[in-house]
Amino acid sequence: MNTFNSKSFKLLIRFLIIIVTIALVVTSLSIIPLIIGIIGLIIIPSSFINDIISENKDSLYDAFNVSSKTLSKHDLSDFTFYKPSVIILLILIIGLVTIYMIGIYYVRKWLKNINQQEIFTLKNANLIEKIAYCFFAIGIYEAILGLARYYVSYTFVNGNSKLLSLMDNDVESVADFIFSVNFAFVFAGIIIWIIGRVFKYGMFLQEEYDSTI
């Protein structure tokens, strides 16, 4: 029975390594279209993009979360595509994806150590803490990204006060920013960090025990 459980555990770890590896590859590849988008924005003139927007005003309905009937009452002539703000937003998204990649990489490295029978080691404890820091970063970074999305929308309609009034003021104060933090990731990071510290404390007690024998 112990042999069966051991084999099942090893198979599970190997399966998880494969899943995490696939997730790492997919996450890495997702950066490519973002980089292409940034390059395209740098090359393509803003006037050309504004012409496309003016010809496809229906696509703005979902962006402002209003009906076509409501939006049609407002003049969209002042809606201007502001290239720098969009580039900044794409760079921030790349930053978020990069944090995900780093977290997934650490998880994969931790699983590979377990697969090699390296379980209760200082190396694994440090990896667990690094994973926790990635969770912290994602939770806070999402609030920053939300603020950036609002800023992009604001720059688009800054010249049209009526259209600006239709926007949802997602971030109006410091309190709004704090509540936009993804606390699920933050709390998960706290729990994972505690587990990492427990690993380190357990190894400390084991070393103390071994030194007394």
Summary of the structure (lengths in Angstrom):
residues: 213
radius of gyration: 24.2
end to end distance: 32.4
largest distance: 83.4
contacts: 583
relative contact order: 0.11
helix: 81%
strand: 0%
